[in-house]
Every structure is written in C-alpha cells, then in structure tokens.
Amino acid sequence: MPDADIQLPAQVTATALGPWPGQDPVEATRIIRGELGSPHLPFLAELPDRGVGADAIGRTASLLVDLAVDVQPHGWRIVDRPGRDLVRARSALSTDINVLADIAGEEDSAAEEFKVQLRGPLSLAAGLHLHNGERALIDYGARRDIAASLAAGVGAHLAKVSAAVPGARLVVQLDEPDIASVLAGTIPTSSGYRTLRSVAGQEVTELWRVVIDALRGAGAAEIAIAVPEIEAPFERILSAGADAIAVPLRALTTRQWEQLAEALEAGTRLWAGALQADGPGGVPKASEVVDSVRRPWQQLGLPLEALGTVRVTPSGGLEGQSPAAATEVLTRLTQVADGLNQLALG
C-alpha cells in the first residue's frame, strides 16, 4: 500500500507522460518548465525522434546494472559487453540531465516537484531480446534479472536528477504499456507464429515491488504505475505499493471506475489521462475535459473536495504532435487543473 507518510497534494496538478516531439532537449526543457510551473509537475522529456537510444526501451535499458544491451535487427538485445548503441543511449540521457541542470539553474524559483519516466520491468522484459532472439519475457530468470538490474540502477539515476533540480520532490512514473498482454499471454514470440505464456499476476506484483522498493530507497517521494485502460490491473498496482495509478479515462468501464474509487478512498492517487490530444477536433476545450473527470467522479459518490488527489495528463504521449501543439496541450492541462480546483473548492 502507499506510504502513509506521503502527504496528498492539496490541489489538482497537471503533467504529461514524457514523450515529446522534436530532437532539441533545450527547447523541450524550456517549454515544459515554462508551461508546468508550480504547483504543476514538470518532467524530463523523452525525445524518441532522436533515434536509437532515445526510445523508451533503450533509455531505461541504459540504467541496467551488469546487463549490457545493443540493437539488433529485431530490436534491443541483451549482449555480453556494451556496444555503441548503449553508449549512445547513456550519452543522450546524460545530455538531457545536464540541460535540465543548466535551465533549472537559470530560474528565479526552483520547481517544487520533478518527474522522470522509466519503462517498467515487465514491459522492459517484453521489449528486450535474449541471445537466441526470443523476448526476455519468455524466461523466468531473465525477468527477475531485469527487474533486479533495473532496481540496482535507479539510485544513481535519481541522484543525478536530484542534483540537477536540488530540493525538488522526485516523482517517478513506471510505464507498463504491455502489461495487459503480459498478463493475458498475447505477446508474440520473435517469429510471430506463437504467443508467450502469460506471466502470473503474483509475479508481476513481486517484480514491481522490487523496483518500487529500490525507487523509494533512492528518494522517490511518489511512484505511479502507468497502464493502458484495457484490462488495467489496478489491484496488482496497489499490492505492489505504488502511490498512484496513471490511466487513460476514455474507455474505462463502470467496474474499473468503481475499482479506482476504492483505491482513491484508500489513499491512492489518480493520474487521470483525461485529455485526448490526437482526436480529429484537435485539443478539446478545458470545460469538456473537466466534465469528463467530474461526471464519473460524482456518479461514484466521490466528494468533489477529494479531487485534490488527482493529476491530469494527456491520454498518451505527445511525440506525434508538433512542438506548438504539444505546448498547447500543456497549456490546456493547466486550465483543466484550474477548473477542477474550482470544483473542489465549491
């Protein structure tokens, strides 16, 4: 269960999920910190347009301890010794943190909070390949090794980020985009002719707990697990000890909303993926997004003053947008947070 010593935020805040358009970390960092000033949650941008090593798998794999990776024709593979692709991934991440330190150092007031994103251990195992070309997810030992290796590497990473934004409360988002398929046994083998056997729910909880415990020990003040809405394993997330659930709202069922309500009443936070930025009508109006949160909230009998536990996010990454459109999304999210705060204050 979430750490009882962590104070719930007093008001609705806005953040985004991490992926950002373009290749310029300076521009991305300036925009994000400009749009998501206190009390909102700025984040370390991921710029997948930069290519190999800037993708989510390579970026997180660059933190692994005693596990080297390189890019092969079928994707990232665990190898015996570091290659140039791993060096490139580490260099890009180091550059991003240095840029963050430079820009944060120029600001008149420091951010109160700052977020980093990591690929969670199950989706990381689904995205990494073994020497034989098969996904690491197929092997029980490999799954445990990857979780342990990630747990061993997060401390140094958080220390570097903390040094770049001294005094900021560190928030970590563990992305598990493949978790529904991992639990259902629908991840394809490397040949594509079969699917991998499902991973037991208890093991999922245990591997998450390994990483969450390491993050907590490294100074993370809040840890969210981000999952797709399809078959979202809310109970597993709670059992692993996460402080927050990040999930798109657009396709949640009544039963899922009921599960979220139970979690919220128990002290878990909701990171509500309420803003769909890639719809045909462009960025929706703030009032529409506010209503998409308020309506199910009230239908479940949750008090409006409890909205202060919510962070609002886009329903997905912003890497497919233009920088101008992505900036507009951040602006709209802060407007949504303001609207929800007005409801919470009555």
C-alpha positions in Angstrom: 0.0 0.0 0.0 1.1 3.6 -0.5 3.4 5.1 2.1 1.3 6.6 4.8 3.8 9.4 5.5 3.3 10.9 2.0 1.1 13.9 2.0 -1.6 14.2 -0.6 -1.4 17.2 -2.9 -3.7 20.0 -1.8 -4.8 20.8 -5.4 -5.2 19.2 -8.8 -2.0 19.5 -10.8 -1.0 18.8 -14.4 1.7 16.9 -16.0 2.4 14.8 -19.2 3.6 11.3 -19.7 7.1 12.0 -21.0 7.4 11.5 -24.8 7.8 14.9 -26.6 8.2 15.9 -30.2 11.5 17.1 -31.9 15.1 16.5 -31.2 16.2 19.5 -29.2 16.3 18.9 -25.4 16.9 22.6 -24.7 13.8 23.7 -26.4 11.8 20.8 -24.9 13.0 21.5 -21.3 12.3 25.3 -21.6 8.8 24.7 -22.9 7.9 22.1 -20.2 9.3 24.1 -17.4 7.6 27.2 -18.7 4.2 25.6 -19.0 4.3 23.4 -15.9 5.4 25.9 -13.3 4.5 25.3 -9.6 2.2 23.8 -8.5 2.3 21.6 -11.6 4.7 18.7 -12.4 7.4 19.3 -15.0 9.2 16.2 -16.3 12.3 15.0 -18.1 11.3 15.0 -21.7 11.8 11.9 -23.8 12.7 12.7 -27.5 12.3 9.5 -29.5 12.8 11.4 -32.8 16.5 11.5 -31.9 16.6 7.8 -32.9 18.4 4.8 -31.4 18.9 5.2 -27.6 16.3 7.9 -27.2 13.4 5.3 -27.4 11.8 4.2 -24.2 13.3 0.7 -24.1 16.9 1.9 -24.8 16.6 4.8 -22.4 15.6 2.6 -19.5 17.9 -0.2 -20.5 20.8 2.3 -20.3 20.3 2.3 -16.5 20.6 -1.5 -16.1 23.5 -2.7 -13.9 25.6 -5.7 -15.1 23.3 -6.2 -18.1 24.5 -4.8 -21.4 22.3 -4.2 -24.4 22.7 -3.4 -28.1 20.4 -3.0 -31.1 20.0 -6.0 -33.4 17.7 -6.3 -36.5 14.8 -7.4 -34.2 15.4 -4.7 -31.6 17.3 -4.3 -28.3 19.1 -7.4 -27.2 20.9 -8.4 -24.1 24.6 -8.9 -25.0 27.9 -9.8 -23.3 29.5 -6.3 -23.5 28.3 -2.8 -24.0 28.2 -1.6 -27.6 27.9 1.8 -29.3 24.1 1.8 -29.1 24.2 1.6 -25.3 26.9 4.3 -25.2 24.6 6.4 -27.3 21.6 5.9 -25.0 23.6 6.8 -21.9 25.1 9.8 -23.6 21.6 11.1 -24.6 20.2 10.7 -21.1 23.3 12.4 -19.6 22.9 15.3 -22.0 19.2 15.7 -21.0 20.1 15.8 -17.3 22.9 18.3 -18.0 20.5 20.5 -20.0 17.9 20.3 -17.1 20.6 21.4 -14.6 21.5 24.4 -16.8 18.0 25.6 -17.3 16.9 24.9 -13.7 19.9 26.9 -12.5 18.7 29.9 -14.5 15.3 30.0 -13.0 14.2 32.5 -10.3 12.3 29.9 -8.3 13.0 26.2 -8.2 10.4 23.7 -9.1 8.8 22.0 -6.1 8.5 18.7 -7.8 10.0 16.9 -10.8 9.2 13.7 -12.6 11.2 11.1 -14.5 9.8 8.2 -16.5 11.1 4.6 -16.7 9.9 1.6 -18.6 8.5 -0.8 -16.0 10.2 -4.2 -15.6 7.5 -6.3 -17.4 7.3 -4.2 -20.5 11.1 -3.9 -20.5 11.4 -7.7 -20.5 8.9 -7.7 -23.4 11.0 -5.3 -25.3 14.4 -6.8 -24.7 15.6 -9.9 -26.5 17.9 -12.8 -25.4 20.9 -14.1 -27.3 18.7 -16.5 -29.3 16.5 -13.6 -30.4 13.5 -14.5 -28.3 12.0 -11.9 -25.9 13.4 -11.9 -22.4 9.8 -12.1 -21.2 9.8 -15.8 -22.0 12.3 -16.7 -19.3 11.5 -16.6 -15.6 15.2 -16.0 -14.7 15.6 -13.2 -17.3 12.5 -11.4 -15.9 13.9 -11.5 -12.4 17.4 -10.4 -13.5 16.0 -7.5 -15.5 13.9 -6.3 -12.5 16.9 -6.7 -10.1 19.2 -4.9 -12.6 16.8 -2.0 -13.0 16.4 -1.8 -9.2 20.1 -1.6 -8.9 20.4 1.2 -11.4 17.7 3.6 -10.4 19.6 5.0 -7.4 22.4 6.6 -9.4 19.9 7.9 -11.9 17.7 9.6 -9.3 20.8 11.0 -7.7 21.8 12.7 -10.9 18.4 14.1 -11.5 18.1 15.3 -7.9 21.5 17.1 -8.3 20.1 18.9 -11.4 17.0 20.1 -9.6 18.1 20.5 -6.0 15.3 20.5 -3.4 12.7 19.2 -5.8 10.4 16.3 -4.7 11.2 13.5 -7.1 8.3 11.7 -8.7 8.8 8.5 -10.8 6.4 7.1 -13.4 6.8 3.5 -14.3 5.4 2.8 -17.8 3.9 -0.6 -18.4 2.2 -0.3 -21.8 2.4 -4.0 -22.4 1.1 -5.2 -19.1 -2.4 -6.3 -20.3 -0.7 -8.5 -23.0 1.8 -9.8 -20.5 -0.9 -10.9 -18.1 -3.1 -12.3 -20.9 -0.3 -14.2 -22.7 -0.8 -12.4 -26.0 2.8 -11.1 -26.6 4.0 -12.6 -29.8 7.2 -14.6 -30.0 10.0 -13.3 -32.1 8.8 -15.5 -35.0 5.3 -14.1 -34.7 3.8 -17.6 -35.1 3.1 -18.1 -31.4 2.5 -16.1 -28.2 4.4 -16.2 -25.0 2.9 -17.8 -22.0 1.2 -15.4 -19.6 3.1 -14.2 -16.6 1.3 -14.9 -13.3 -0.2 -11.9 -11.5 1.7 -12.6 -8.3 5.0 -12.5 -10.1 4.0 -9.1 -11.7 3.3 -7.7 -8.3 6.6 -9.1 -6.9 8.7 -7.6 -9.8 7.0 -4.2 -9.5 7.7 -4.3 -5.7 11.4 -4.9 -6.3 11.7 -1.8 -8.4 9.3 0.3 -6.3 11.3 -0.5 -3.1 14.5 0.5 -4.8 13.0 3.8 -6.0 11.7 4.5 -2.5 15.1 3.8 -1.1 16.7 6.1 -3.6 14.5 9.1 -2.6 11.4 8.9 -4.8 8.6 10.6 -3.0 5.8 9.4 -5.3 5.7 6.4 -7.6 3.0 6.0 -10.3 2.5 2.9 -12.5 1.1 3.9 -15.9 -1.0 1.3 -17.7 -3.4 1.3 -20.6 -7.1 1.2 -19.8 -7.6 -2.2 -21.4 -7.7 -4.8 -18.6 -5.8 -2.4 -16.3 -4.6 -4.4 -13.3 -5.4 -1.9 -10.6 -5.4 -4.4 -7.7 -1.9 -5.6 -8.7 -0.6 -2.0 -8.8 -2.0 -1.4 -5.3 -0.5 -4.6 -4.0 2.9 -3.6 -5.3 2.9 -0.5 -3.2 2.6 2.2 -5.8 1.3 5.6 -4.7 -0.6 6.4 -7.9 -2.3 4.8 -10.9 -1.9 6.6 -14.2 -4.5 5.5 -16.8 -6.4 6.9 -19.8 -10.0 7.6 -18.9 -11.6 7.4 -22.3 -12.5 3.7 -22.3 -12.8 2.8 -18.6 -15.7 0.6 -17.7 -18.1 1.3 -14.8 -16.4 -1.6 -12.9 -13.0 0.0 -13.4 -14.2 3.3 -12.1 -15.5 1.5 -9.1 -12.1 -0.1 -8.5 -10.5 3.3 -8.9 -12.9 4.8 -6.4 -12.0 2.1 -3.8 -8.3 2.9 -4.4 -8.8 6.6 -4.0 -10.7 6.1 -0.8 -7.8 4.1 0.4 -5.3 6.9 -0.3 -4.1 6.1 -3.8 -3.8 9.0 -6.3 -5.3 9.0 -9.8 -3.3 10.4 -12.7 -6.2 10.9 -15.0 -5.4 10.6 -18.7 -8.3 12.9 -19.5 -7.1 14.9 -22.5 -7.1 13.1 -25.8 -4.7 15.2 -27.9 -4.9 13.2 -31.1 -8.6 13.5 -31.7 -10.0 14.8 -35.1 -11.1 18.1 -33.5 -7.7 18.9 -32.1 -7.1 19.8 -28.4 -10.5 19.7 -26.7 -11.9 22.6 -24.6 -10.9 22.7 -21.0 -14.6 22.6 -19.9 -15.1 19.3 -21.9 -12.1 17.7 -20.2 -13.2 18.9 -16.7 -16.6 17.4 -17.3 -15.1 14.1 -18.4 -13.5 13.8 -14.9 -16.3 15.4 -12.9 -19.1 13.3 -14.2 -17.9 9.8 -13.3 -16.4 11.2 -10.1 -19.8 12.4 -8.9 -21.6 9.3 -10.2 -19.5 7.2 -7.9 -20.3 9.4 -5.0 -16.8 10.7 -4.5 -16.7 14.2 -2.9 -15.5 17.0 -5.1 -13.1 18.2 -2.5 -11.2 14.9 -2.9 -10.3 16.0 -6.4 -7.0 17.3 -4.9 -5.6 13.8 -5.1 -5.8 14.0 -9.0 -3.1 14.8 -11.5 -4.4 15.4 -15.0 -2.4 14.2 -18.0 -2.9 13.5 -21.7 -4.3 10.1 -22.6 -1.0 9.3 -24.3 2.5 10.6 -25.3 2.9 13.8 -27.2 5.7 12.7 -29.6 3.3 12.7 -32.6 2.4 16.3 -32.1 4.2 19.4 -33.4 6.1 21.3 -30.6 3.4 24.0 -30.9 0.6 21.5 -30.5 2.3 19.8 -27.6 2.8 23.1 -25.9 -0.9 23.8 -26.4 -1.7 20.5 -24.7 0.3 21.5 -21.6 -1.5 24.9 -21.5 -4.9 23.2 -21.7 -4.0 20.7 -19.0 -3.2 23.6 -16.6 -6.5 25.1 -17.4 -8.2 21.8 -16.7 -6.5 21.6 -13.4 -7.7 25.1 -12.6 -11.3 24.1 -13.5 -11.2 21.0 -11.3 -9.7 23.0 -8.4 -12.6 25.4 -8.7 -15.0 22.5 -8.4 -13.1 21.1 -5.4 -13.3 24.5 -3.6 -17.0 24.6 -4.2 
